[in-house]
């Protein structure tokens, strides 16, 4: 194949790493020589004069002035010793990965170009062969041996696959037939006990590790790795970007669909309103096109990785959270949360504080609205708290199609809202709430419900009975 591979000149990259290593070795002696010259110049100058007007060079002219407590230096050229050393070490690691991927290609494995220069341990062809053999020996047999009860720690194939690097796992999956994946899907799907956790572990491993080509194969042949859908819908491709041009825009982006998870979407809105950057820090798009979202369980982070397919109606529109103007983050977050909880049906009903807890991992409270004044709400908002509030009704909590409206079609009953703003200077003071239905919500009478409502304190206490809070910035 020559000395080049997928656009990289391997000898040239190797020489670059060697040159950087040599430059790093010369940086410290050069630093000492330059420092000695500047110190000598400084001692021959009168008081108040400096050897150099450059602050970095003047630091060298001061004894011990450019060294940290740990003996290193903050200034050029000495700082290059560490920086160039780190750079050449990084290049050497990636070069080893590149050469390892070329070896896989020579052995006949399909190789995804996006993995060829990854910063990971180079693939081991023997480990790939061993994993394939292990898979053949344990597929189907495990269903009988385990008696259908399984946890992620007791699934031998999953444990074996977790020992592989992403490139090694991708090579293994490339060698599995569609039938192999479909049989594995059946094996994972029939597991009871901790079956939901097992499916999440398999989904996290596959969707976070393999190439985009194999993500599509896994999604097609292992449908049990997708969160189960609560309704007569299917998964489909939905075009769009993760965020809009201005990042998170809660009022624009929130639009609940045909799922009773207003409590969860309201918690997203409450957090996003107080800390719009929060979601950019808690969701990432992976090189293979999948998404990893960080939730929290008992205050500890839990990463959930899903592909980009979303539940869609027969007309191609999203069935649950809408993708407004091609902005997908809310729908992806909702899908990942459904995966986190065990399927879309599992997020049909809840409380705002529960959503805040899962989204932020911070201590949350569920309070009776009668115990709070609007002044109390404003104080919490001013301190950075994310706040939701739930409306009253005697019906089963939080289901989309069966909720009525009240106050002349202004307020959805049994519904969670985002607390946006409190104006204590108004006469009387008011609170403004955001409905996660968005700007196109209709009640049972097919009357459009306002996206935002502004209520007096008396009105808020009349129609709302619950408040969920947590500190928004984490």
N, C-alpha and C positions, 0 to 999 in steps of 0.2 A: 504493500500500500504506500510505500515511500515514507518520507519523513513528516509529511503533513497529515492532519486529520481534522475533519469538520471545520476547516478554515484556520486551524492553528498550526503554526510552524514549530513543531516540537523541539528540534535542536535550538531554534531561536529563543524559545521560552526558557529552555534549560540554561542557555548562555546568559539570559537576562537575570535569572535567579543567582547564577554564579557571580555576575558582575556586581549585583546589589550586595552580595555577601562580602565581596572584596572592599567595596566602598564603605560598608559598615565597619570593617576592621580598621580602616584608615581614619575614620571620623574622630575617634578619641585622641590619637596622637596629634592630629591637626588642631583639635580643640585645645589641648594643653599648650601647644606652641603659640597659638593665637592669644590665649589667655596670658601667657608669660610676657609677650610683647606689649599687650595693653596695660598690664600691671606695671611694667617698667615705665611706660609712658606716663601713667598716672602719677607715679611717685616723683617724677621730674617736673610736674606741673605745680603752679602756685595754688593756694587754697581757693576753692570755688570753681576751678577749671575742671573740665572733663576731657578724658582721652578721646571720646567719641560722642557725637550727637545722636547716634543710633542707640536706643535704649537697650537692645539686646547686646550690642557690643560693649556698652558701658557697664552692663552687668558683669561681663567677663573681666573688666578692669578692677572690680571690687573683690578682694579675697573672700572666698566662700559665698559670694553674692549670687552665684548662679546654680548652686547645688541644693537639692532637696535633702530632707532628713534621712533619706534612704541611700544617699550617695550618688544619685543620678543628677542629670542636669536638665534644666528647663529650656536651654538656649542652643542655637546653632553654633558650631557644627556638631557638638557633642551629642545633642539629642538624636541625631541621625543614627547613632549606633543602635539604639533600640528600634527606631522606626524602620530603618532599612533592614534590620535583622528580622523584624516581624513580617515585613513585606516579602522578603525572599522565602521565609518559611511558609507563608501562605501560598505563594506561587508554586513551591515544591510540592505541597500537599495536593493542590489542584492539578499539577502536572502528573502526579502519580495516578489521580483519578482519570485523567484524560488517557493516559497510556493503558490503564486497566480497561476502560471502555472500548478502546481500539482492539484490545485483545479479545473482548467479548464479541465484537463485530467479526473479527477474524474466525471465531469459533462458530459463527452462524447465528448469533443471537440478534434479534432486532434491537437497535440502540436508539434511544431518543436523544437528539442533539442537546436538548435542554439540560440533560443530566451529565454531559461529558466533562464539564469543568466545575462540577459541584465540589463544595468543601466538605468532603467526607472520605472515609476510608475507602481505598480502591476496591472494586469488586473482586471477589474470589470465585473463579469458575467452579472450584471443587465444592464450595458451600452451596452454590446454585444447584449442582448436580445432586448433592446430598439432600437438599430441601425437596427437590422434585421426587426423589426416591421415597423420602419420608411421606410426602403427600400421597403417593400411589399406595403406600402400605397402610395408611390410616384413613383414607377416604372411605366412607360408608361403614367401615368396621366400627368407627367410634360411636355411631348411633346405637348399635347393639350393645357395645361394651359399657356405655355410660348410662344406659337405661333412660335416655332422654333428659337427664338432669345434669346441668352443666353450669359452671361458672367460667369466666374468662381464664382464670388461672389453671383450670383443669382441661382446657381444650388443647390437645397436643399439637395440632396443626397450627393453631394461632400462636402458641408459644414458640414453635419452630420458626414461623415466618417473622416473628418479632425480633429474632436474632439477626435478621438480614438487614443490610443497608438498603436504602431506597432503590439504588441501581440493581442490586441483587434481587430484590423482591420483584422489580419490574421485569427482569429477565425470566424469573420463575413464572410470573403471570403470562408473559408472552408465549411460554411453552405450554400453557394449559389450554385445552380445547374449550369450546363453548359448553360442551357436555360436562367437562370437568367442573367448570364454574357453576353450572346449573345444579349438579349433584352436591357441590359444596353449599350452595344456597339452600337446598332442601335440608341438608344436615344442620345448618345453623338455624334455620327457621323452625324446626321441630323441637328445639331445645327449650325446656321449661326451667323452673327455678329462677336463675338469674339471666334468663334468655334475652331480656331487653338490654342488659349490660353487655352481654356477649355480642349482640348485633352491633351495639355502639362501638365496641372495641374493634370488631372486624371492619366496620365502616371507617373508623378513624385511621386504622392502619392502611387500608387499601386506598382511600381517597386522599390521604396526605402524602403517600409515598410513590405511587406508580405514575407513569406518564399519562398525558391527556388521552392518548389512544387507548390505553388500558383502563383508564377511568370510565370511558364510554362503554367498554366491554363489560366491566364489572357492574355498572349501573344497569345494563341490559340483561345480563345473565344472573345477577344476584339481586333481584328486586327487594329481597328482605332487608337489605342494608339501608334502604330508604325508609324514612319515618312513615308509618302506616297512615293512610288518608281516611279522614272521617267524612265520607260522602262518595257520590258516584263520579269521581274525577280520576284523572291520570296525570302522570308526570310528563312535562314537556319543556322544551327549550324556550326561554324568555330572554329576549335581547335587553341589554341595558348596561349601565355602569353601576358600580357599587354606590357611589355618592354623586350628588349633583355638583355643578360648577362651584357652588359656595359651601360645599361640605354638607353637614347635617342641617336641614331646615325642617323642624318638627311639624310646624303647621302645614307645610306642603307635603311632607313625606308620609305622614301617618294617614292610612286609609284602610280601616278594617274590612275584611271580606266576610265570607260565609262561615265564620268560625267564632265561637263564643270566647274569645281571648282578649276582650277589651281590657281586662285587668293587666295583662302582660303588655299590650301595646301602650296603655296609659303609663305604665312604669317606664317603658322606653322613652315616651315623650317627656315625662317628668325629669328623667336623668339627662336627656339630650338638651332640654331647655336650660338646665343649670350648668352643664359641662358638655358643649357640642363636640369637643375633641375626644370625649370618652370613647365613643364608638370607633373612631379611627384607631384607637389604641387597643381595642378589644375584638376587632375583626380584621382579618388579613386575607388577601387573595393569594393563593399559592401559585407557583410557576405552572402547575398543571391545570389551572383554571378552577380548582376547588376553593372552598372558603373554610377558614378555621375561626370559630367564635369562642371566646372565653366566657364561661359562666362560673358560678360559684356554688359549692355545696358545703354547708357548715363553715362558710368563710374561706374555703380553700378553692383555688382555681381549678376548673375542669375544662379542658379544651375539647370542642366538638367540631369535627370536620364533615362537611356535606358537599355534594357536588352542586352545580348551578341549576339543575332542573327544578321546576316548581310545580305544585299542583295546579292544573289548568282545567277549565271548563271545555265543553265541546266546541265552543266558538274560539278557543285559543286564549281567552282572557284568564288571568290568575283567579283561582277559586277562593283563596284566602286573602292575606294582606296584598293590597294592590301594588303594582309597580307604576308609580306616578311619574310620567315624563321620563321613563327609562331609568329611574332611580330604584335600585334593587335592595338596598341595605336592610330595610324593614322586613321585606319578604324573606331574605336570606336569614336574618336574625330569627324570624318566626320559625322557619324550617329547622334551624339548628336547635331552637328551644324545644320544638316537637321531638326531635331526636333525643335531646337531653332528658325529656320527661317520659318517653316511651310511645310516641305517636301523637298525631294531631288531636285525636279524641281525648288524650290525657291533658291537653291544655284548654279544654272546653269547660271553663268554670274555675274561678279562683279569686284572690284578693290582691289589691294593689301592693300591699306590703310584701306579699309572697313574691311578686314579680320583681320588686326592688331588691329583695334579698338575693334572688337568683342572678340578677343582672349585675349588682355591685359587690356582693359579698360583705356589705357593711351591716351593722346592727340596724334593725328596722323596728318600727312600732305600728300597731294598728290601734287607732284611737277612736273614741266616740265623738262625733262632731259637736255634740251638745257640750262637751267639756272644753271646747276651743272657741275663742273669739276670732274675728278677722284680724285683730291686732296680733294674736298669737300666730296665725298663719303667716302674716307679713314678716314677723320676726324670724320665723323659720326660713322663709324664702330668702330673706336678706342674709342669713347665715350660710346659705348654699344648700339647704335641704331640698331634695326632690320630693314632691308631694302629689299624691293622688287622692281623689275623694269619690265615694260611691253613693249612688242615689238609692232611695228607698223603694221597696215594693214587697209584696207578700209572695211573689213567685219564686221559683227556683233561680238561684243566682246566675247572672251573667250568660244568658244564651241569646244569640243574635236574633233569630227570626221571631221569637215569641215575646219580645219586649214591647210594651206599649209606651206612649209618651204621655206627658202630663204638662200642666201649665200652658195649655193651648199649643201643643205640639212644639214646645221649646226644650223640654228635658226628657231624655230617655230614662225610663225607670230600670232598676236593677242593672246599673251600668256604671263603669268606672271612667272618671274624667281626669285630665291633667289640671292641676292647679297652676295657672299661669301667672296671675298678677293680683295683688290686693292694693286697692287705693283707699287709704285711710283718710285722705284729704277730701274725698267726695262726701256729699251730704245727702243721705247717710253713706257710710263706707261701703265699698263694693268688692266683690271677688269675681275675677274672670276665669272661666273654665274652658278647656279645649276638649271637644268630643273626638275620640280616636276613630269614629266613623269617617272623618274627613268632611269634605264640603258637598258630598253627594248622598248623604245618608237619608233613608226614607223610613218612616215608622210603619206600623201595621196598616194604617189608613192610606199609605203611599203619599204622605205629606212630607215634604223636605224638612229635615231637622237642622237647625243652625249648627255650624261647626263650633262657634264660640258663643258663650252666654255670659252675661254679667248680672250678678245677683246681689241683692242687699244681704246683710247678715241674717235678717229674719227669714228671707226666702231660702237662703242656703240651709239654715237649720230646718226649715219646713220640708225640703225635698231631699236632703242628704243626711246620712247618719253615720258615715264611716270615713276615716282618713288614714292613709298609709304614708309613712315618712321614712326617709333615710338621708344621711349626709350625701349630697350629690357628687362632690368631687372626691375621687379616691386615688 
